[in-house]
Amino acid sequence: MDKSSTNKNIKLSDVARLAGCATGTASRALSRPDMVSKDVIKRVQAAVEKLGYTPNNAAKSLRSRRSNLIGIVIPTIDHSIFAQAVNALENRLSQLGYSLLVTTSQFDLKRELQQTQMLVERGSEGVVLVGRMHDPELYEFLRIRGIPYINTYAYRPSEGHPFVGFDNSKATAQIAEYLFTLGHADIGVISGATKDNDRATDRVAGVKEAYRARGKELPPDRITEQPYTISGGREGLRYLLSKGKRPTAVVCSSDILAFGALSECNALGLHVPEDISIIGFDDHELAAHLRLTTMQVPAVEIGQRAAEYLVAKLNGDPVPDHAELEVRLIARGTAGPPSRKTASARTEKAR
C-alpha cells in the first residue's frame, strides 16, 4: 500500500503487520501508549503515517461507515464573528442531516493540525478551516484520507484550495481608499498579531497596497500589532499617538480593537471623528450602537455556504470550489474628513 491510498480500506491489522507487532499491541500503542514500549509506539506511528490509517471510532459502529459529522477548527471562541459563522454552519448542517464538532486552534498552526486530526479520528467526514495559512501537513493529512475541506474567511483561489470568503487585502484597501477620498493622508493601523494569521497579515497588506497605488509608502511606525482585546485597541492607539504627529485616521483590523481605540480617544479627550477617524472590521453587534464605521463581513453566509459545499462534496454532487462573497463598508459616525487642526496637531496628551 502506498501513501496515496485512502484509509477507508486500511485496517488496524495492516498497521500491526507493517509495524511488526500483534494487532492488540498496535491498538494499545494508539489508545494506551503507557502500556507499550517507546520502540513499539514509534513503529506503529510510522506505519500509521505511511498507510494513512485513521481510527474512526464513531464510524466503527455504523455499517454504512457514515458518521454524518462535520468538524470545524476556529481560532478562538472569544470572537463573536466566529460564533456567528459557527451558528449558521451548525443550523445549515442540521437541515442537511449533519451534526457539528467544534474545536479551536488558538491561532497556532500546529495545534490546528492536531485538532483537525482529532476531528477526523472522532468521525468527521469533512472539515471547515479558517483562513488560508495552514501547516502543509494538514493538507497532506486530509488528502491522504480523502477528507473534503473548505477554507473560510479568506479568498485566494490561485493557491489551489477550496475557498468561501473574501479577500482581506482588498477589503482593507477599500477602507484606505475611502479615507483617502475623505482627505486623509496619514493613516495608522492597529492590527492583531500577524504571525500564523493570514487575515491580520492581509489586512495590513491592503492598507500598504492602497498607499503604493498612490505612489507612497505606509511608514512602519504607523503599524502596531496588539492582542484582539479592548485593552489591545487602547494600547495600539497610545502607541500610534506616541510617534509625534498623530495620524488623522486609524484602521483597526477588528471591531474589538476599534472599540478599544474609541475608548482611549474618550479617555484622552480626543473627539471622533473631528480629531481622529476610527474604522473597524467585522461589523460586531455593538458597532451600530457605537456608530462605528466598519467593514461588514458576511459571517452567516460563510457558515451556510461552507455547510452546503461539504455536504455536496460528500454526496458527490457538483459544486464550485471557490465562492467570493461580498464585504461592505458601513459608514456610520466615526470617520469623517480631517480638520486642518488635526492634520498638524501634536499629541501632547499621549506623552
C-alpha positions in Angstrom: 0.0 0.0 0.0 1.3 3.5 -0.7 0.7 6.9 0.8 -1.9 7.9 -1.8 -4.3 5.1 -0.7 -7.3 6.2 1.2 -7.6 4.9 4.8 -11.1 3.6 4.3 -9.8 0.1 3.4 -6.9 0.1 5.8 -7.4 -1.9 8.9 -5.5 -1.9 12.2 -4.2 -5.4 11.3 -2.5 -3.8 8.3 -0.8 -1.3 10.6 0.3 -4.1 13.0 1.7 -6.1 10.2 3.8 -3.2 8.9 4.9 -2.4 12.4 5.9 -6.0 13.1 3.6 -6.5 16.1 0.3 -8.1 17.1 -2.9 -6.2 16.4 -3.7 -5.9 20.1 -0.3 -4.3 20.6 -0.9 -1.8 17.8 -4.2 -1.0 19.4 -2.6 -0.3 22.8 0.1 1.8 21.2 -2.6 4.1 19.8 -5.1 4.1 22.7 -2.9 3.2 25.8 0.7 4.1 24.9 1.7 3.9 28.5 1.3 0.1 28.2 3.8 -0.5 25.4 7.5 0.4 24.8 8.6 3.6 23.1 10.1 1.5 20.2 6.7 -0.1 19.5 5.0 3.3 19.6 7.5 4.6 17.2 7.0 1.7 14.8 3.2 1.9 15.0 3.1 5.6 14.4 5.4 5.3 11.4 3.1 2.6 10.0 0.0 4.8 10.6 1.6 7.6 8.8 2.8 5.5 5.8 -0.6 3.8 5.4 -2.7 6.8 6.1 -4.7 4.9 8.8 -7.1 6.9 11.0 -9.0 5.2 13.8 -12.6 6.2 13.2 -14.3 5.3 16.5 -17.7 6.8 15.6 -17.9 5.0 12.2 -16.9 1.6 13.6 -20.4 1.1 14.9 -22.0 2.2 11.6 -22.3 -0.4 8.8 -22.6 2.5 6.3 -19.3 3.9 7.5 -21.0 7.3 7.6 -21.0 9.4 10.8 -22.9 12.5 9.5 -20.4 14.6 11.4 -18.6 17.7 10.1 -15.8 19.4 12.1 -14.6 23.0 12.3 -11.4 24.4 13.7 -11.8 28.1 14.6 -9.0 30.3 16.0 -10.9 31.2 19.2 -14.4 31.2 20.7 -13.8 34.7 22.1 -14.7 36.5 18.8 -18.4 36.9 18.1 -17.7 37.0 14.3 -16.6 33.3 14.5 -19.6 32.5 16.7 -22.0 33.8 14.0 -20.4 31.6 11.4 -20.4 28.5 13.6 -24.1 29.1 14.5 -25.0 29.4 10.8 -22.9 26.4 9.9 -24.5 24.3 12.5 -28.0 25.3 11.6 -27.5 24.6 7.9 -25.8 21.3 8.6 -28.7 20.3 10.8 -31.1 21.0 7.9 -29.0 18.8 5.8 -28.9 15.9 8.3 -25.4 16.5 9.8 -24.0 17.5 13.2 -21.1 19.7 14.0 -18.0 19.2 16.1 -16.2 22.4 17.1 -12.6 22.9 18.3 -10.1 25.8 18.5 -6.5 26.4 17.4 -5.7 29.5 19.5 -4.0 30.9 16.3 -1.4 28.1 16.4 -0.9 26.2 13.2 0.5 23.1 14.9 -2.5 23.0 17.3 -4.8 23.4 14.3 -3.2 20.3 12.7 -3.6 18.3 15.9 -7.2 19.5 16.3 -8.0 18.5 12.7 -6.5 15.1 13.2 -8.7 14.7 16.4 -11.8 15.7 14.5 -11.2 13.1 11.8 -10.4 10.5 14.4 -13.8 11.3 16.0 -15.5 10.6 12.7 -15.7 14.0 11.0 -16.4 13.4 7.3 -15.5 16.9 6.3 -13.6 19.8 7.9 -14.1 23.6 7.9 -10.9 25.7 8.3 -10.5 29.4 8.9 -8.1 31.4 6.7 -5.7 30.3 4.0 -2.5 29.7 6.1 -2.2 26.2 7.4 0.5 23.7 8.2 1.4 21.8 5.0 1.0 18.6 6.9 -2.7 19.4 7.5 -3.5 19.5 3.8 -1.5 16.2 3.3 -3.3 14.6 6.2 -6.7 15.4 4.6 -5.6 14.5 1.1 -4.4 11.0 2.1 -7.6 10.3 3.9 -9.9 11.7 1.2 -11.5 14.2 3.6 -13.1 17.2 1.9 -12.4 20.6 3.4 -13.1 24.3 2.8 -11.2 27.4 3.8 -13.3 30.3 5.1 -12.8 34.0 5.9 -10.3 34.2 3.0 -10.3 34.0 -0.7 -7.2 33.1 -2.7 -8.3 30.6 -5.5 -4.8 30.8 -7.0 -3.5 28.8 -4.1 -5.3 25.7 -5.3 -7.6 25.1 -2.3 -11.4 25.5 -2.0 -12.5 28.8 -0.5 -15.7 30.5 0.6 -15.0 34.0 1.8 -13.5 37.3 0.8 -10.1 38.9 0.0 -9.0 40.5 3.2 -6.3 42.6 1.5 -8.9 44.1 -1.0 -11.2 44.8 1.9 -8.8 47.0 3.9 -7.5 48.6 0.7 -11.1 49.7 0.2 -11.2 51.2 3.7 -7.9 53.1 3.0 -9.3 54.4 -0.3 -12.4 55.6 1.5 -10.2 57.5 3.9 -8.2 58.9 1.1 -11.3 60.2 -0.6 -12.3 61.9 2.7 -8.9 63.8 2.6 -6.8 61.7 4.9 -3.1 61.2 4.0 -1.7 60.0 7.3 -3.3 56.7 8.4 -2.4 54.4 11.3 -3.1 50.7 11.6 -3.9 48.7 14.7 -3.6 45.0 13.8 -3.9 41.7 15.5 -0.8 39.6 15.7 0.2 38.7 12.1 2.2 35.5 13.0 0.3 32.4 11.7 -2.7 34.7 10.9 -3.2 35.4 7.2 -6.3 37.5 7.9 -4.3 40.0 10.0 -1.4 39.9 7.6 -3.6 40.5 4.6 -5.5 43.4 6.2 -2.2 45.2 6.9 -1.1 44.5 3.4 -4.3 46.0 2.0 -3.5 49.4 3.6 0.0 49.2 2.3 -1.2 48.4 -1.2 -3.6 51.4 -1.2 -0.7 53.6 -0.2 1.5 52.2 -3.0 -1.3 52.7 -5.5 -0.9 56.4 -4.8 2.9 56.3 -5.1 3.5 56.4 -1.3 4.6 54.0 1.5 2.9 53.4 4.8 5.6 54.2 7.4 6.5 51.2 9.7 5.8 53.3 12.8 2.2 53.7 11.7 1.6 50.0 12.3 1.2 48.3 15.6 0.3 44.7 16.5 -1.8 44.1 19.6 -3.9 41.3 21.2 -7.5 41.2 19.9 -8.9 42.8 23.1 -10.3 46.2 24.2 -7.0 46.8 26.1 -5.1 45.9 22.9 -7.0 48.6 21.0 -6.3 51.2 23.7 -2.6 50.3 23.8 -2.5 50.4 20.0 -3.9 53.9 19.9 -1.4 55.1 22.6 1.4 53.7 20.5 0.3 55.5 17.4 -0.1 58.7 19.3 3.3 58.4 20.8 5.0 58.8 17.4 4.9 62.6 17.3 2.4 63.9 14.8 -0.7 61.9 15.2 -2.4 60.1 12.3 -5.6 61.7 11.2 -7.3 58.3 10.9 -6.8 54.7 12.2 -7.8 51.5 10.6 -8.4 48.6 13.0 -8.3 45.0 11.8 -11.2 44.1 14.1 -14.1 45.9 15.7 -12.8 44.8 19.1 -9.6 46.7 18.5 -11.6 49.7 17.3 -13.7 49.7 20.5 -10.5 49.9 22.5 -9.3 52.8 20.3 -12.5 54.6 20.7 -12.3 54.1 24.5 -8.8 55.5 24.6 -9.8 58.5 22.5 -12.5 59.2 25.0 -10.0 58.9 27.9 -7.6 61.4 26.2 -10.3 63.8 25.3 -10.0 63.3 21.6 -13.2 63.8 19.6 -14.1 61.2 16.9 -14.2 61.9 14.0 -13.3 65.6 14.4 -9.8 65.0 15.9 -9.2 61.5 14.5 -11.3 59.0 12.5 -11.6 55.3 13.6 -12.7 52.4 11.3 -13.2 48.8 12.4 -13.6 45.5 10.7 -16.3 42.8 11.1 -19.5 44.8 12.0 -19.8 43.5 15.5 -23.2 43.7 17.1 -22.0 46.7 19.2 -20.7 48.6 16.2 -24.0 50.0 15.3 -24.7 51.1 18.9 -21.3 52.9 19.0 -21.8 54.4 15.5 -18.6 52.7 14.4 -17.8 52.9 10.7 -16.7 49.3 9.8 -16.4 46.7 7.1 -19.3 44.3 7.3 -18.3 40.6 7.0 -20.8 38.0 5.7 -20.2 35.6 8.6 -23.7 33.9 8.3 -23.4 33.3 4.6 -19.9 31.9 5.1 -21.2 29.4 7.5 -24.1 28.4 5.3 -22.1 28.1 2.1 -19.4 26.1 3.9 -22.0 23.6 5.1 -23.5 23.3 1.6 -20.1 22.8 0.0 -19.0 20.0 2.2 -22.3 18.1 2.0 -22.3 18.4 -1.7 -18.8 17.0 -1.9 -19.7 14.1 0.4 -22.8 13.3 -1.7 -20.8 13.5 -4.9 -22.8 16.5 -6.2 -21.2 19.1 -8.4 -20.2 22.3 -6.5 -17.8 25.2 -7.3 -14.6 25.1 -5.3 -14.5 28.9 -5.0 -17.1 31.4 -3.8 -16.1 35.0 -3.3 -18.5 36.8 -1.0 -19.2 40.5 -0.8 -17.9 42.7 2.1 -19.5 46.1 2.5 -18.2 49.3 4.1 -20.8 50.6 6.6 -20.3 54.3 7.1 -21.6 55.5 10.4 -20.2 58.2 12.6 -16.6 57.5 13.4 -15.0 58.5 10.1 -15.0 62.0 8.5 -12.7 64.5 6.8 -9.6 65.5 8.7 -9.7 69.0 10.2 -6.8 71.4 9.5 -6.1 71.5 13.2 -6.0 67.7 13.4 -3.7 67.4 10.4 -0.9 69.4 12.1 -1.6 68.6 15.8 0.9 67.1 18.1 -0.3 64.6 20.7 0.9 66.2 23.9 -1.6 64.2 26.0 -0.1 60.9 24.9 3.4 61.9 26.2 
